[in-house]
Amino acid sequence: MKKVALLSSLLVAGALVSTAQAAVARDTLVVQWSSDVPTLDPAATYDTASGAVVENLYETLVTYKGASIRELEPLLATKWTISNGGRTYTFDLRKNVKFHSGNTMTCADAEYSFERNLVTNAAESGNWFIAESLLGTGSNANDDKSITWAKIDKAVECNRAGQLVFTLPKVDPAFLSKLAYAGQSIVDRQHAIRIGEWKGTEADWRNWIGKDLQGSNLSKQPSGTGAYRLVRRDANAILAQAFDGYWGKKPAIKNVIIQRVPELAARQQAFLRGDADLIEAGGRANIEEQLKGKPGVVIVDGLPNTVASAFFMNQNIKDPSRLGSGKLDGRGIPANFFSDVNVRRAFAYSFNYAQYIRDVQNGKGKQRTMLLPDSFPGYDAKIKTYTYDPKQAEAYFKRAWGGNVWRNGFTLNVAYRAGSVPAQTAMEILKKNVEALNPKFRINIQPKEWSAMLNDSKAGKEPMIIIGWAPDYADPDNFMYTFYSSNGYYYPRSNWKDAQVDKWLEQARETTNTATRNRLYSLVGQRAYEQSPYILIPAGVGIIAHRDNLLGVSARTYNPMISFSDTGTLWRDLSKK
C-alpha cells in the first residue's frame, strides 16, 4: 500500500496515530477519497467533496427529515411562519448554541451569513439560487446594477424580537428547501470578521462582490455549530473531532479522518485490511467484483440515484492551449468545434451506453431521457434517447463543418476527474469508438485534479468533461434550469443556448401548476434530444460498501440530499460496534 501522509502524524485521543495504522479505533472514522476538498467555506461550497465536510462542521436553519427529500424540520431554527402572501418567512432561532470558537450564535450571525452569500455570490458558489429567491436575480452586483446594499439589507433582517426575517420579491415554493443546502449554513460572524472576512457593513460590501471564497480565511479556519470541528488540514488529509460544546446529542464517533488517496488499488487494499471504514470504491462493477463477499465488508444496494451526469461539449472553448492547432487540420479543433449540431450528434451516437451500463454499472443502470432524475416530477420517459450506432455517427461526422471534419480529421483534448474510474471508463469508451470511425480522429484523455477541473470548466476552458449534478433542493428546476438554461449555472461549461428552451424554462418558474411545469419540461427534454448539447451518462442504482463494524448506513435511513461518501447520512449519526 502506498502510505498517504496525514499531516505526518496526528494526535488522536492522546496518542500518535499514523496513516498506516491497522484496525481503526472504535471512536475513529477513516475515509479515503481520490479527490481533494476545494473549500471549507460554506459561501463557496458547491461540490460534493466540499459539501460532505461542510455539512458536518456547519448547520443550516432547516434540514431534511429522516430519509425524506420533501419534508423539512427545524435545525438551527426552532419554528417558522410564512406570511405576506408567501413572501415573508420569520424564523425563531435555537438558543444557547455555541460555535466552535466558543461564541454564542445569535440572529446577527444568521443575518450576516445570508448577507455574505448575497454580497459575494461568486460564480463558484451555489449562492445564485438563494439570490434568485431574495433578490430576484441570480447575478451578483457587478453583473446586475439593480442590486444595491439597501436591497440586500432589506432581504434578510433581524427584528426586535431576535427573529430572522426573509422578505422575498415574489413567491418561491422552493425557498425552504433551498435553506437546507449546506452552502446556506450559519457562520460565526465575530470569528469571520476577526480573521479578515467581510465586516458585514455597507462600508466595505463592494470590495467583496463576486469574490471567490474557495481559499478564504474562513475556509482555512472554519467555525460552525456542527457536531464536529476542524483540527487540521493539508493537501492530503483532514482531521475533524467531535465538538464538546455541541448543542445536540453527543456523537459516538470522536475522530473523523479523511485521506486523499488517488489510487483505487491503494484505497481498496486499505479498506479490505480494515485501515479505512469507507472509501471511494470506483463504481458498482468494482464493488461487486472486488469487495462484495470479502471478510468484514457490508454492501448496501438499491439506493436511489438523484444525480444526473453527462459529457459536456463546450461550444466556445476559451483556452487556446487546449485547441492544438486551433483548426480542422487533423492536429486540433477550432474553439467553436461543438457548435455544429452534427458534431454533437455524431459524438452522441459514438458512445456505447449499453457497454457503460455493463462495464461500470454491472448491468444495473438505465438510460435517462433527460438530465433530471426519473424520480422527480417533470421527467418524461417517452422522449427518445441516443444509442450506440457507428453508421449514424459516421453519417453525422461526414456532414459536420461542410465535410471538413471527416476529410481532415481532428485532435480533441479532454479531461476527467483524477481517480474517478467511471469517468475514466466513459472517456475511454468514447475515445475507442470515435477513433475507430476514421484514422484521422484522435482523442487525448488526461486525468485532472477535481478543483482544477471545476475552475477551468467554469471558465469555459475545457473542451469536453464529464460532470454531474446532485440536487441542491428537491425541485426539477434545480436540474432543468442548471443544465439547459443559458442563464443556468452550467452554461459556461457548455455554452449551448436555445431561445425557445430559455423561454420554456422561465415559464416553468412562473407557475406552481404541476401539470403546466411538467409539459414545459417535456418540451425542453425533446428539444435537447434534437440538439444534443450533452451526452447523457446512464444512471446507476446506488450502491456503497462499508466495514461491518460501522453502524448507521442503511437503505432505510439513506437521504440522497446528504453528500458524505454517498452514505446519505451525517458523521454524527454513525457509530461503531
Secondary structure, DSSP 8 states (H G I E B T S, - for coil): -----SSS-EEETTEEE-TT-SS--TTEEEEEESS------GGG--SHHHHHHHHHH---SEEE-TT-SS-EEESSEEEEEEEGGGTEEEEEE-SS-B-TTS-B--HHHHHHHHHHHHHH--TTSSHHHHHHHHHS-SS-TTT-TT--HHHHHHHEEE-TTS-EEEE-SS--TTHHHHHTSGGG----HHHHHHTTS--SSGGGGGGGTT---TT-HHHHS---SSSEEEEEE-SSEEEEEE-TT-SS---S--EEEEEE---HHHHHHHHHHTS-SEE----HHHIIIIITT-TTEEEEEEE----EEEEEE-SS---GGGSBTSSSSSSB--TTGGGSHHHHHHHHHHS-HHHHHHHTTTT-EE--SSSS-TTSTT--TTS------HHHHHHHHHHGGGGHHHHH-EEEEEEEETT-HHHHHHHHHHHHHHHHH-TTEEEEEEEE-HHHHHHHHHTT--SEEEEEE--SSSSTHHHHHHHH-TTSTTHHHH----HHHHHHHHHHHT---HHHHHHHHHHHHHHHHHH--EEE--EE-EEEEEETTEES--TTT--TT--GGG-SS-GGG-EE-
